[in-house]
Amino acid sequence: MKSFTFATVALAAVARAQLLDLEELADSVPAPVIESVPFGGNAQELTPVSRLRFAKRDSTPATCPSQAVGKGPDSNPPTDVGFLNDPDFAATANGAATPDGYINTFKNLHGSIEGAGYKTFHTVDRYDPAICAKACDTTIDGCNAFNIFYERNGLTATGKDCPKPSPTTIIKCTFWTVPVTADHATNVGNLVTTDTESTKDFHIVISASNGYLSKRWDPLPGYTQPNGPFDGAINAPKNCEGTDTFIRSQTFPISASSSYKPENCQKACNDQADYERKHPVAGKALRTCQFFNSYLLMKNGVAQSQVCSMYTQAWDSSLATNFGQKRGNDQYTITFSLTYTNQTDSGVPATCAAPTSE
Ligand SMILES: *[C@@H]1O[C@H](CO)[C@@H](O)[C@H](O)[C@H]1NC(C)=O
């Protein structure tokens, strides 16, 4: 599969760099030294007393609620920057095997997926896409895609009295009903702040983020099991009666809040057919949508829009041969191309139907 680079990831990287400065700065401040302060005449009072600024005046021990211990490896060094740059993390992400029945959509990003179509998440014991794939296939209703990644989290909550907890590496899978592409991998974590003292902040960051898309597309009501996905759009000739069967295309922009959904095309196709039936032209046969091709149009590797091409009749997958084009300096490519045929009427004229073998 292709590897993608996306502008939004670059923007997120800028935001991340700004955040990083905070903890990096904190990292450059020497660790506080606990001083021994004699403040009384009796021996017991010579016990070392913390002079750290977070020590409470009433000397009640601070409680720092513990958080889940991750099963992932610690980064080296155990800082936010170390977590983002750990070569072992990158090797794990880049070397992960793609599970059967899936397409790898992106690898080794520093953002996890966010946006519409979220189902749930699991924390897992191993960085192994096959574990997430199994859950997606068997226990999560409507799951079509998943994202696996390492998340840097604190071993305790972060707070005024719980500054900069030790980090742990959680391995997470998030599950999605929609295709997750790299341009949705915009969740780069956040800084857990403690009042105003940045030296106590904890930086949650993401590493080794990989995306996978199921090839098992659920059928849409009233349509046959889709064919695909292909990396080409349908390029249909005239049919055997010399009729151009293409009706029109409708596009839906892709953004962080709107994903690729075959349902968009299903609705466009149904709406077209309804409109055609309500507005018949005397003496002309109805041209209703009986087949559509849904695909993702990529511009220079960035998801641009979902395109729905509607036809009066079904066409064979062998015609999915339009792989895009170069326009000026821009390269347009096609991916996630799927075809759906009306279940009760493929629209193919009887005269054009292939003879059925005995
Ligand atoms: C399938 O095609 C028939 C004939 O045009 C139409 O009546 C029916 O509504 C279509 N089904 C769907 C799900 O669009």
The ligand as a Tripos MOL2 file, in Angstrom:
@<TRIPOS>MOLECULE
LIG
   14    14     1     0     0
SMALL
NO_CHARGES

@<TRIPOS>ATOM
      1 C1        -33.3620   -1.0930   -7.3150 C.3       1 LIG1
      2 O1        -33.8760   -0.7860   -8.5990 O.3       1 LIG1
      3 C2        -35.2770   -0.7780   -8.6940 C.3       1 LIG1
      4 C3        -35.6030   -0.4560  -10.1780 C.3       1 LIG1
      5 O2        -35.0820    0.7920  -10.5360 O.3       1 LIG1
      6 C4        -35.8820    0.2210   -7.7490 C.3       1 LIG1
      7 O3        -37.2920    0.1470   -7.7880 O.3       1 LIG1
      8 C5        -35.3830   -0.0320   -6.3330 C.3       1 LIG1
      9 O4        -35.8340    0.9920   -5.4550 O.3       1 LIG1
     10 C6        -33.8770   -0.0660   -6.3230 C.3       1 LIG1
     11 N1        -33.3800   -0.3950   -4.9900 N.am      1 LIG1
     12 C7        -32.6370    0.4570   -4.3000 C.2       1 LIG1
     13 C8        -32.1730   -0.0310   -2.9600 C.3       1 LIG1
     14 O5        -32.3060    1.5540   -4.7020 O.2       1 LIG1
@<TRIPOS>BOND
     1     1     2 1
     2     1    10 1
     3     2     3 1
     4     3     4 1
     5     3     6 1
     6     4     5 1
     7     6     7 1
     8     6     8 1
     9     8     9 1
    10     8    10 1
    11    10    11 1
    12    11    12 1
    13    12    13 1
    14    12    14 2
@<TRIPOS>SUBSTRUCTURE
     1 LIG1         1 GROUP 0 **** ****
